[in-house]
Amino acid sequence: MKPLIVILLIVINSNLFSQTIIDRDPFIEKMIKEVSADSLQSYIKTLVSFGTRNTLSTQNSPIRGIGAARKWVLSKFAAMAKQSNGRLTAMIDTTTLLPDGKRVDREIILGNVVAMLKGTDPNDSRIFIISGHLDNMRGSPTDSTGDAPGANDDGSGTAAVIECARVMSKYEFSATVIFVAVSGEEQGLLGSSFMSEKAKRENWNIEAVLNNDIIGSNNNNETNIINNTKVRVFSEGLPAYETEKNAKQIRNLGLENDGKARQLARYVKEIGERYVDNLQVVMIYRNDRFLRGGDHLPYVEKGYAAVRITEMNENFTRQHQDVRTENTIHYGDLPEYIDYEYLRKNTCLNLATLASLAKAASMPETVKMEVKKLTNYTNLQWQAPRYGKVKGYFILIRETTEAYWQKKIFTTANSISLPYSKDNYFFAVQSVNESGNESIPVVPMPDR
């Protein structure tokens, strides 16, 4: 019996301490190493120097207000365009806003600073967007003259957008990536509403939107938790778009947890943790923080996959606060409260996700599950993606109570028969190209 016990112990120990091999694309690893905490700090320092970036603030001063801030971001994008071989173009996309009796008290010009890195495949219409909001506020959203540093809300998100553009503009991707610093977030998501409406009207093929809002601080007030190793990703469950039309099918298939945004959130978690060391991506099963909202919401409401990326521990003494000291507590969104290493990691999370998506082939087409007869096997079939070349596909499997995909099975075929009952598991299929970049997973629909 003793030799048998030794053998069993060896087997058990080898399983306990077996390693999981993480395959990283060297192309993306190289870009990750180029993200600089110093660059991020310099961007935030400049953004704070404009005094206020309130959407209602002056647009005529060269050194103060939202107008000066927009022109500076545009100048950064323009400088990056010189290293892109003509693929990066930038503009301030404007519209006129009339007073609304709420947070817009006079007619103003709303402007989003947009940089587009054109994909190398002329037939690939996919668009991936990274967003942060340029504007900020004091205690009142209509206070357009008082100082409002806005270092974290949302200087951090804007800095991440600029840094991703700086690094990615030197490289080529099959699909198009858009970098945008929106205005009007504090006035009611006005800039993102304007851009998403334009996208819907012009039929943009947006596959993912990463909205970054408050991603640079590692501690919160009241509970005093300090942690720069976690970041939250918020995603909707039931789709806001055409819910009533699709509700019966969602309920029948049990897909309340498998909408577009939720699949994107899982993708952000997997890719982010693959490439960024010492960072755990925490999925939050809400569209946004409790009873609050962000610039991804207008996209979600129009049927696009969009998520919000936000620091793990918010500090409310530094959001929407006039700079002051009360009862020994320092209020105000100042740059000295930013953890620039944490911001670097969160920027890398965005860059890795965008690069992986833009390099990958598009999602497999017409993913179906056979349901013509009762069987304990699950039979899936699909068609090749519309854009890009693939070396094969991953079949993703998870139990119905699990939040994340538990198994990945590779195949080069366009169909598979699995000894897993469709009654007990959820499935999805994603494209994989030669460099190992995966598409967003697609959940199969019944093939009747």
N, C-alpha and C positions, 0 to 999 in steps of 0.2 A: 504493500500500500504506500510506503514512503516515497518510492520513485514516482508513483502516480501523483501524489500530492505535490511533489516538486514540479512536475510537468505542468500541473494545473495552475500553480502559482506563477510559473513563468509565462504561461498564456495570458493569465489575468493581468499581470503586470505589464506585459507588452501591449495589451489593449488599452490599459489605463494611460500609458505614457506614449502611445503612438502619436506621431505628428501628422498634422493636416498641412499639406503642401498648398501654398497660395501662389498661383501663377499670376504674375503681374506683367503687363505689356511694358517693355522697356521704353517705348515711345512715350507713354503716359508717365512712367516713373521719372523720366528726364524732365518733363514739364513740371511735375510736382516739386522737384528740387529747385526749380527756378523761382518759385513763389517766395517772396521776401517779406519778412516782418518789418524790415526797415522801410520798404516801399509803402506798405500799408500804413505805417505810422506817418510817413510824409504826406500821404493823401489826406488823412484825417486832420493833420495839423493845418493843411491848406484849407480844407472845408470849414474848419472852425474859424479860420481867420476872416471869413466873410461876415462875421458878426451874427447875422441871422440868415437863414435860408427859407424863411416862411414863404409860402407860395404867394402871399399878398404883399411881400416886401418889394422894395425898389428893383426895377429892371433896367435902370438907366445908369447906375453907378458902376464904375469899373472895378471897385474894390469891395463893395458891400452889397448884400442881398442876393436873392435868387437869380437875378439876371447875370451877375458876375460869376456866380457859382456855375451856372449852366455853361457859360462861355469857357470857363476854365476846364470843365470836364470835356467839352468839345475839343479844346486844344490838346488835351491828353490823348484823346482818340485820334486826332489828326496826326499827332507825332507817331503814334503806333502804326498808322496806315502806311507810313514810309517803309516799314520793314515787312509789309505783307504782300509785296509784288502786285499791288493793285486790288487785292481781294477785300481789304477792309475799307469801308466807306462810312462816313459819319455825318450826322445832321441833327439839328434841333427841330423836332416835329411839333408844330404848334397848332393851337385852336383857341378860339375866343370863348371865354366863360362870362356869362351874365350873372348879376347878383341873384342869389337864391334865398335870401332872407335867413340863412343859417350860418354857414362858415365861409361864404363868399359874399363880402359886403359891398363889392363894387366890380365893375367890368375889368377883367384882366386877361392877359395872354398867358395861357398854360403851355408849357413847353417840356417835352420829354427829350433827353439827350440819348440818341440811338446810334449805335455802331453795329454794322452788319458785316460779318466775316463770311463771305460767299463760299459755298461749298465747291469742290473741284469737279464734281460730277454734274454736268449740265442737266442730266435727266432726273437728278435726285431733288425733289421738291421739299424734303423735310426741313423743318425749322426747330431749333432748340433755343430757348430764351433763358437768360439769367438776368434777374431784376433786383434792384435796390431802390429805395426812394431818396431822392436828393433833398427834398424839403424837410423842415422840422418845425417845432413849435415850442413856445413857452407854456405857461399855465393856461393861456387862452389861445385858441387856434386863430383868432383874428388879430392878435397882437403882432403887428408886422414891423415894429420899429425897435423893440427891446432886444437885447442880446440873447441869443439862443444857440449855444455851442453845437448841440446835436452830434456829439462825437460818436455815440453808440447808436442812437435812434435818429437817422439811420446812416450816419457817416460810415459805420462799420460795413453795412450792406453795400453802400455805394463804393467804398474802397475795395471790397471783394470783387465787384463788377469790373472796376478799372484794372485791377491786378490780373484778373482772368483774361481780360482783353489784351493786356500787355504781353502776357506769356503766349497765349494761343494765337495771336496775330502773326507769329513767326512760323507757324506750322500750318499744314494743310489737312483738311477734313473733307470727307465726301459730302456731308450735309452742311447746311448753313447754320451758323450760331449768331444770335443777336444779343448784344450787351446793351442794357438800357438802364439809365438813371431817371426814374419817373418823378414828376412833380404832383402836387395835389393830394398826396396820400392822407395827410392830416386834415384835409378839407373834405374827405369822404371818398378816397380811392379814385380820384378824378382822373389822374394821369393814366393809371392802368385801365380804367374803364374806357378812356379814349382810345388807347392802343388796342385793347381786345376787341372793341367794336370795329375798328378799322380792319383788324385781322379777319374777323368774321365776314365783314362786308366784301373784302378782297379775296376771301377763300384761301387764307394762308394755311399751309399744311403743318400746323404746330403739333409736335408730338410730346413736348414736355416743357414746362415752365418751372424754373427754380427761383422762388421769391425769397430773398434774404432780407430779414428785418430784425435788427438787434442781435448781432452775432459776435460781439466783441468783449463781453464782460463775463467774468467767471464766478461772481458771487452775488447773493441776494441780501436784501435787508430783512429785518425781523428774525429770520431763522439763522442768518449768518453762515449759510452753507457756501463753501468755496470749493469749486471743482472745475477744472478746465479739461476734463477728459470725456465729457458727454455733451451732445448737442441734440436738440429736438427737431423732428420732422413731423409737421402736421399734415394730415390728409383726410379728405372726406371719405365716407363709406358709401352710402347711397348717393347716386349721382344727382346733382342739382339740375342737370339738363335732361329734360324729357322723362322725369321720374315716373309720372303717371303712365306714360306710354309703355315704359319698360318694367313697371313694378311687378306685373304678374310673372314675367319670365325670371326676374331677379329672385322673387320669392320661391318660385317652383324649383329653381336650380340652387338655391341657397347661396347666392353670390352677393349677399349684403356686404361682405368684406373684401370684394374683389373688383371694385370699380377701377377706372383708369388711374385716378389719383393714388389709390391705395397700392396699385401695382408699381407706380412710379416711386412711391415712398419705400417699398421693399427694395427696389433697384438702387435707390440712393444709399440705403443702409448697406447692402452687399458690396457695392463698388467703393463706397466711402471707407468702410472698414478694411477692405482689401488693400487700399493704397495709402491710407493715412494712419500712421502708427499712433498708439495711445489715444484713440478717439473712438468712443462708442456712440453710434447713431441710435437714438431712442425714438421709436415710432410712437406718436400720440394719435390715438384714434378719435380725433376731432378735426374739423376743417381748420380751426384756429383755436387760440386760447379762449377760455370760457367767456362767452358773450362778446368777444372782440373779433376784429377782422383785419385782413391785410390785402396786399396788392395781387395775390393769387386768386382771390375770390371772383373778380370779374371774368377771369379765364375759365374757372371751374363752372360758373353759371352759363357759359357758352359752350360747354361740352369738351373743353380741353383738359388734358392731364396737367394739373398744377399743384404744387405743394409749397408750404412755408417752412423755411429753415430758420431756427431761432435758438439762441443760447439756452442752456439748461436752467440756469438760475437767474431770473430777472431781478433787477434792483429798482424798485419803484420810487426811490428817492432821486433817481437819475433819469426819469422819464417824464416829459411834459412839466418840467419844474423850472421856475426862475432860479438863477444861481444865487444862493444865500446860505446862511447858517442859522439854524434855529435849535435851541436846546442842545447844543454841541453837535448837532447832526448837519453834515454838509449836503446841500441839495444842488442838483445841476448836472447836466450831461457833459462832463468835462473830459478831455483827452487823457488826463492822468489816471482815469479809472478804467482805461482799456487794457486788457491783457493781449498784447500783440502777438505772442506765441499762440495763444488760443485762437485769435483771429486768423493767423496764418493757417492753422490746421483746418478751420472751417472754410477758408478760401480754397484750400487743397481739396476738400470734400466736393465743393462745387466744380472745380476744374476737372477732377477725375471723372465725375459723373458726366459732365458735358463732353469731354474728350472721348470717353467710352461710347456714348450714344452717337456722337457725330462721326466716329470712325466705323461703327458697326454697320452691318447691313440692316435694312429695315425689318420690321416685324414680319413673321411668316403670314401668309394670306390664307383666308378661308379655313381656319382651324376648326375641325369638326370631331365630334365623338359619336360613334355608332350607338344607336339606341333602338334598333329594329327588333332586337331579341334580348331576353334576359340572359345574362352571363356574369360570372365572377371575374372575367377578364375585362379590361378596358381597352377598346380599340380606338386609336386616334389617327387622324390623317390631316394633311395640310398641303398647301402649295408654297412654292418658293417665294421669297420676298420680292417685292417690286423693285427695290434698289439694292445694289451691292452684291458681291459674290460671297457665297457661304461655303464653309468646309463641312457643315453639318448643323445639327440642332440639339438643344438641350430639352429633355422632357423633365419638367419640374413636378414634384409630388409633395403633398403635405396632408396630414390628418386634418379633419374638419375643425378641430379645436385649436390647431396651431396657428400662430401668427405669421410665421415665416416658412419658406420652402425648405423641406427637410432633405430631399433627395434630388440629385441631378443625374439623369441618364443620357449619355451622348449617343446619337445615331446619325448616320449619313443618309438614311432613307427619308421618305416623305410620309411614312406611316409607321405605326408601331402597335404591337399587342402586348399589354402589360398584365401580369398576374396580380393586379390590385383592383379591387372592386370600386366602381364609380360611386357606390353607395357609401363608401367609407373614406374616400379621399377626394381632394381637389387636385386638378391637373392644370398645367399650362405648357406652352411650347415657345421657345425663343430661338432666334437665329444666332449662329456663331460664325464669325469669319475666320480667315486664316491666322490673324494675329490674336485670336481668342476673345475679341470684343463681342459682347452679347447685346441683342436688342432687348427692349422691354418685353416681358412675357405676355403671351396672349392666352386667355382662358378659352377652351373649346366650347362651341355651341352644339346642341344636339343636331345630328344629321338624320333627318326624317325622310 
